[in-house]
Amino acid sequence: MRAARVLLPVGLGLALLTAHADAASQNTSPQGDSWASIANLPDWRGVWDLDWSSFNGSSATGEKPPRLTPEYARRLASYQEAQKLGAPRQAPTANCVPPGMPAIMAQPFPIEFLFTPGKVTVVIEAYGQTRRIFTDGRPHPADPDPTYQGHSIGHWEGDTLVVDTIGILPETQLAPGVGHSDRLRIEERIRRGANDVIEIRMKLHDPEALQEPLELVRRYKHQPDWDIKEYVCAQNNRDGADAEGRGFVDLKK
């Protein structure tokens, strides 16, 4: 049976259409959940190159070694002792394995931000890596599969993108030869500041590996005339592991 047609007074019909249009305009939020709302987000177009003057140190994170718990301090000491014995163990990156978070954000190669509805994608030239930051309101998976970049969700607070990342492979390093537990969580606050610089403030939490949260700062200079280039590590790799596995660091020892 066909549904009966309901006729509305002209005034009421116009009122409903106006209310619908108002609701639609209100749904166009500055969170980047639609192509229209992306225009309201900060302008991060172009390529950004790490400002090396913004930090120093020799750890995998770019700063001085973090304050480790006794167990992870023991692992660091074991690694350092092995380095003195004449058979240095190299990081997995020697065999083209990407460093993962957080070290991937401190590589001597540029990055680029791409905005699409519900997502910010960070294209990283180093190792041809990509980070996906979901801004569509989804939660983290209850049991995420660990990956090098982890699972990232974010939201906008004014001109600042606030990012929360979990599910990072324990093989990624906090310091040379030292990994982390599966409880590592990274908070980031990303904003474009003065002097055409994007600043990323990180805070690393890992109650098993760190005595206290580790705070890092990254700054990137705008390079509007640059492009992200193809990076194929294995194509020119000449530093692979030998038959005994030399070249890899066992982060569990």
Secondary structure as a PSIPRED ss2 file (coil, helix, strand):
# PSIPRED VFORMAT (PSIPRED V4.0)

   1 M C   1.000  0.000  0.000
   2 R C   1.000  0.000  0.000
   3 A C   1.000  0.000  0.000
   4 A C   1.000  0.000  0.000
   5 R C   1.000  0.000  0.000
   6 V C   1.000  0.000  0.000
   7 L C   1.000  0.000  0.000
   8 L C   1.000  0.000  0.000
   9 P C   1.000  0.000  0.000
  10 V H   0.000  1.000  0.000
  11 G H   0.000  1.000  0.000
  12 L H   0.000  1.000  0.000
  13 G H   0.000  1.000  0.000
  14 L H   0.000  1.000  0.000
  15 A H   0.000  1.000  0.000
  16 L H   0.000  1.000  0.000
  17 L H   0.000  1.000  0.000
  18 T H   0.000  1.000  0.000
  19 A H   0.000  1.000  0.000
  20 H H   0.000  1.000  0.000
  21 A H   0.000  1.000  0.000
  22 D H   0.000  1.000  0.000
  23 A H   0.000  1.000  0.000
  24 A H   0.000  1.000  0.000
  25 S H   0.000  1.000  0.000
  26 Q H   0.000  1.000  0.000
  27 N H   0.000  1.000  0.000
  28 T C   1.000  0.000  0.000
  29 S C   1.000  0.000  0.000
  30 P C   1.000  0.000  0.000
  31 Q C   1.000  0.000  0.000
  32 G C   1.000  0.000  0.000
  33 D C   1.000  0.000  0.000
  34 S C   1.000  0.000  0.000
  35 W H   0.000  1.000  0.000
  36 A H   0.000  1.000  0.000
  37 S H   0.000  1.000  0.000
  38 I H   0.000  1.000  0.000
  39 A C   1.000  0.000  0.000
  40 N C   1.000  0.000  0.000
  41 L C   1.000  0.000  0.000
  42 P C   1.000  0.000  0.000
  43 D C   1.000  0.000  0.000
  44 W C   1.000  0.000  0.000
  45 R C   1.000  0.000  0.000
  46 G C   1.000  0.000  0.000
  47 V E   0.000  0.000  1.000
  48 W E   0.000  0.000  1.000
  49 D E   0.000  0.000  1.000
  50 L E   0.000  0.000  1.000
  51 D C   1.000  0.000  0.000
  52 W H   0.000  1.000  0.000
  53 S H   0.000  1.000  0.000
  54 S H   0.000  1.000  0.000
  55 F C   1.000  0.000  0.000
  56 N C   1.000  0.000  0.000
  57 G C   1.000  0.000  0.000
  58 S C   1.000  0.000  0.000
  59 S C   1.000  0.000  0.000
  60 A C   1.000  0.000  0.000
  61 T C   1.000  0.000  0.000
  62 G C   1.000  0.000  0.000
  63 E C   1.000  0.000  0.000
  64 K C   1.000  0.000  0.000
  65 P C   1.000  0.000  0.000
  66 P C   1.000  0.000  0.000
  67 R C   1.000  0.000  0.000
  68 L E   0.000  0.000  1.000
  69 T C   1.000  0.000  0.000
  70 P H   0.000  1.000  0.000
  71 E H   0.000  1.000  0.000
  72 Y H   0.000  1.000  0.000
  73 A H   0.000  1.000  0.000
  74 R H   0.000  1.000  0.000
  75 R H   0.000  1.000  0.000
  76 L H   0.000  1.000  0.000
  77 A H   0.000  1.000  0.000
  78 S H   0.000  1.000  0.000
  79 Y H   0.000  1.000  0.000
  80 Q H   0.000  1.000  0.000
  81 E H   0.000  1.000  0.000
  82 A H   0.000  1.000  0.000
  83 Q H   0.000  1.000  0.000
  84 K H   0.000  1.000  0.000
  85 L C   1.000  0.000  0.000
  86 G C   1.000  0.000  0.000
  87 A C   1.000  0.000  0.000
  88 P C   1.000  0.000  0.000
  89 R C   1.000  0.000  0.000
  90 Q C   1.000  0.000  0.000
  91 A C   1.000  0.000  0.000
  92 P H   0.000  1.000  0.000
  93 T H   0.000  1.000  0.000
  94 A H   0.000  1.000  0.000
  95 N H   0.000  1.000  0.000
  96 C C   1.000  0.000  0.000
  97 V C   1.000  0.000  0.000
  98 P C   1.000  0.000  0.000
  99 P C   1.000  0.000  0.000
 100 G C   1.000  0.000  0.000
 101 M C   1.000  0.000  0.000
 102 P C   1.000  0.000  0.000
 103 A H   0.000  1.000  0.000
 104 I H   0.000  1.000  0.000
 105 M H   0.000  1.000  0.000
 106 A H   0.000  1.000  0.000
 107 Q C   1.000  0.000  0.000
 108 P C   1.000  0.000  0.000
 109 F C   1.000  0.000  0.000
 110 P C   1.000  0.000  0.000
 111 I E   0.000  0.000  1.000
 112 E E   0.000  0.000  1.000
 113 F E   0.000  0.000  1.000
 114 L E   0.000  0.000  1.000
 115 F E   0.000  0.000  1.000
 116 T E   0.000  0.000  1.000
 117 P C   1.000  0.000  0.000
 118 G C   1.000  0.000  0.000
 119 K E   0.000  0.000  1.000
 120 V E   0.000  0.000  1.000
 121 T E   0.000  0.000  1.000
 122 V E   0.000  0.000  1.000
 123 V E   0.000  0.000  1.000
 124 I E   0.000  0.000  1.000
 125 E C   1.000  0.000  0.000
 126 A H   0.000  1.000  0.000
 127 Y H   0.000  1.000  0.000
 128 G H   0.000  1.000  0.000
 129 Q E   0.000  0.000  1.000
 130 T E   0.000  0.000  1.000
 131 R E   0.000  0.000  1.000
 132 R E   0.000  0.000  1.000
 133 I E   0.000  0.000  1.000
 134 F E   0.000  0.000  1.000
 135 T C   1.000  0.000  0.000
 136 D C   1.000  0.000  0.000
 137 G C   1.000  0.000  0.000
 138 R C   1.000  0.000  0.000
 139 P C   1.000  0.000  0.000
 140 H C   1.000  0.000  0.000
 141 P C   1.000  0.000  0.000
 142 A C   1.000  0.000  0.000
 143 D C   1.000  0.000  0.000
 144 P C   1.000  0.000  0.000
 145 D C   1.000  0.000  0.000
 146 P C   1.000  0.000  0.000
 147 T E   0.000  0.000  1.000
 148 Y C   1.000  0.000  0.000
 149 Q C   1.000  0.000  0.000
 150 G C   1.000  0.000  0.000
 151 H E   0.000  0.000  1.000
 152 S E   0.000  0.000  1.000
 153 I E   0.000  0.000  1.000
 154 G E   0.000  0.000  1.000
 155 H E   0.000  0.000  1.000
 156 W E   0.000  0.000  1.000
 157 E E   0.000  0.000  1.000
 158 G C   1.000  0.000  0.000
 159 D C   1.000  0.000  0.000
 160 T E   0.000  0.000  1.000
 161 L E   0.000  0.000  1.000
 162 V E   0.000  0.000  1.000
 163 V E   0.000  0.000  1.000
 164 D E   0.000  0.000  1.000
 165 T E   0.000  0.000  1.000
 166 I E   0.000  0.000  1.000
 167 G C   1.000  0.000  0.000
 168 I E   0.000  0.000  1.000
 169 L C   1.000  0.000  0.000
 170 P C   1.000  0.000  0.000
 171 E C   1.000  0.000  0.000
 172 T C   1.000  0.000  0.000
 173 Q C   1.000  0.000  0.000
 174 L C   1.000  0.000  0.000
 175 A E   0.000  0.000  1.000
 176 P C   1.000  0.000  0.000
 177 G C   1.000  0.000  0.000
 178 V E   0.000  0.000  1.000
 179 G C   1.000  0.000  0.000
 180 H C   1.000  0.000  0.000
 181 S C   1.000  0.000  0.000
 182 D C   1.000  0.000  0.000
 183 R C   1.000  0.000  0.000
 184 L C   1.000  0.000  0.000
 185 R E   0.000  0.000  1.000
 186 I E   0.000  0.000  1.000
 187 E E   0.000  0.000  1.000
 188 E E   0.000  0.000  1.000
 189 R E   0.000  0.000  1.000
 190 I E   0.000  0.000  1.000
 191 R E   0.000  0.000  1.000
 192 R E   0.000  0.000  1.000
 193 G E   0.000  0.000  1.000
 194 A H   0.000  1.000  0.000
 195 N H   0.000  1.000  0.000
 196 D H   0.000  1.000  0.000
 197 V E   0.000  0.000  1.000
 198 I E   0.000  0.000  1.000
 199 E E   0.000  0.000  1.000
 200 I E   0.000  0.000  1.000
 201 R E   0.000  0.000  1.000
 202 M E   0.000  0.000  1.000
 203 K E   0.000  0.000  1.000
 204 L E   0.000  0.000  1.000
 205 H E   0.000  0.000  1.000
 206 D C   1.000  0.000  0.000
 207 P C   1.000  0.000  0.000
 208 E C   1.000  0.000  0.000
 209 A C   1.000  0.000  0.000
 210 L E   0.000  0.000  1.000
 211 Q C   1.000  0.000  0.000
 212 E C   1.000  0.000  0.000
 213 P C   1.000  0.000  0.000
 214 L E   0.000  0.000  1.000
 215 E E   0.000  0.000  1.000
 216 L E   0.000  0.000  1.000
 217 V E   0.000  0.000  1.000
 218 R E   0.000  0.000  1.000
 219 R E   0.000  0.000  1.000
 220 Y E   0.000  0.000  1.000
 221 K E   0.000  0.000  1.000
 222 H E   0.000  0.000  1.000
 223 Q E   0.000  0.000  1.000
 224 P C   1.000  0.000  0.000
 225 D C   1.000  0.000  0.000
 226 W C   1.000  0.000  0.000
 227 D C   1.000  0.000  0.000
 228 I C   1.000  0.000  0.000
 229 K C   1.000  0.000  0.000
 230 E C   1.000  0.000  0.000
 231 Y C   1.000  0.000  0.000
 232 V C   1.000  0.000  0.000
 233 C H   0.000  1.000  0.000
 234 A H   0.000  1.000  0.000
 235 Q H   0.000  1.000  0.000
 236 N H   0.000  1.000  0.000
 237 N C   1.000  0.000  0.000
 238 R C   1.000  0.000  0.000
 239 D C   1.000  0.000  0.000
 240 G C   1.000  0.000  0.000
 241 A C   1.000  0.000  0.000
 242 D C   1.000  0.000  0.000
 243 A C   1.000  0.000  0.000
 244 E C   1.000  0.000  0.000
 245 G C   1.000  0.000  0.000
 246 R C   1.000  0.000  0.000
 247 G C   1.000  0.000  0.000
 248 F C   1.000  0.000  0.000
 249 V C   1.000  0.000  0.000
 250 D C   1.000  0.000  0.000
 251 L C   1.000  0.000  0.000
 252 K C   1.000  0.000  0.000
 253 K C   1.000  0.000  0.000
